[in-house]
Amino acid sequence: MVVLRHEIGDVLRDVRQRQGRTLREVSHSARVSLGYLSEVERGQKEASSELLSSICSALEIPLSLMLREVSERVALAEGIAIPDTVPTDMANEFAATRNDKPLASV
């Protein structure tokens, strides 16, 4: 079973470590206690959307990018392949509902 807080924590830790930053640096920038940030990274605490936004700002990454990475990890754990682009047939179906030209004819 996938636990969302574990995936979020893993992504946040991965980003921080790739940047070569310490927990102390990020917790200070995010205005979050070092202990709490550590618990979030280890998946022990369920962070609020406000806290996640603050941590992402401190890491200088968009919240949406962090959530996308989490989503891709969850999909992988569930055995679901997420395409990098919208399949043509789906795009054409969407265009038809909007009375637009299909992408294939553009």
C-alpha positions in Angstrom: 0.0 0.0 0.0 1.3 3.4 -0.9 1.4 6.0 1.9 1.2 9.5 0.5 3.1 11.1 3.3 6.0 8.7 2.7 6.2 9.6 -1.0 5.9 13.4 -0.3 8.7 13.1 2.3 10.9 11.1 -0.1 10.5 13.7 -2.8 11.2 16.6 -0.5 14.3 14.9 0.9 15.5 14.0 -2.6 15.2 17.6 -3.8 16.9 19.0 -0.7 19.8 16.5 -1.0 20.2 17.2 -4.8 20.6 20.8 -3.9 23.2 20.0 -1.3 21.3 21.7 1.4 20.9 20.7 5.1 17.7 20.3 7.0 18.7 23.3 9.1 19.0 25.5 6.0 15.7 24.5 4.6 13.8 24.6 7.9 15.1 28.1 8.6 14.0 29.3 5.1 10.7 27.6 5.4 10.1 28.8 8.9 9.5 25.3 10.1 11.2 23.6 13.0 14.1 21.3 12.1 12.5 18.4 13.9 9.2 18.8 12.2 10.8 19.1 8.8 12.7 15.9 9.5 9.5 14.1 10.5 7.9 15.3 7.2 10.8 14.0 5.2 10.7 10.6 7.0 7.0 10.3 6.3 6.1 10.5 10.0 4.0 13.7 9.8 1.2 14.6 7.5 2.1 18.1 6.3 -0.6 20.7 5.6 -0.8 22.3 2.1 0.4 25.6 3.7 3.5 23.8 5.1 4.2 22.0 1.9 4.0 25.3 0.0 6.4 26.9 2.5 8.9 24.0 2.2 8.7 24.1 -1.6 9.3 27.9 -1.6 12.3 27.3 0.6 13.5 24.7 -1.9 12.8 27.1 -4.7 10.6 24.5 -6.6 6.9 24.9 -7.6 4.5 23.0 -5.4 3.0 21.6 -8.6 6.3 20.1 -9.6 6.8 18.4 -6.3 3.2 17.1 -6.4 3.7 15.9 -10.0 6.8 13.9 -8.9 4.8 12.4 -6.0 2.0 11.5 -8.4 4.4 9.8 -10.8 5.9 7.8 -7.9 2.5 6.7 -6.7 1.4 5.7 -10.3 4.6 3.7 -10.7 3.9 1.9 -7.4 0.3 1.2 -8.6 1.6 -0.1 -11.9 0.1 2.7 -13.9 2.0 4.2 -16.8 1.5 7.9 -17.2 2.2 9.2 -20.7 4.5 12.2 -21.1 2.0 13.7 -23.6 -1.7 13.5 -24.2 -2.5 10.6 -26.6 -3.7 11.9 -30.0 -7.1 10.1 -29.8 -7.8 11.6 -26.4 -6.8 15.1 -27.6 -9.0 14.7 -30.7 -11.9 13.6 -28.5 -11.4 16.6 -26.3 -11.2 18.9 -29.3 -14.4 17.4 -30.7 -16.3 18.3 -27.5 -15.1 21.9 -27.9 -15.9 22.0 -31.6 -12.3 22.5 -32.4 -10.2 20.9 -35.2 -8.6 17.6 -34.2 -4.9 17.9 -33.5 -4.1 15.4 -36.3 -5.5 17.8 -38.9 -3.6 20.9 -37.6 
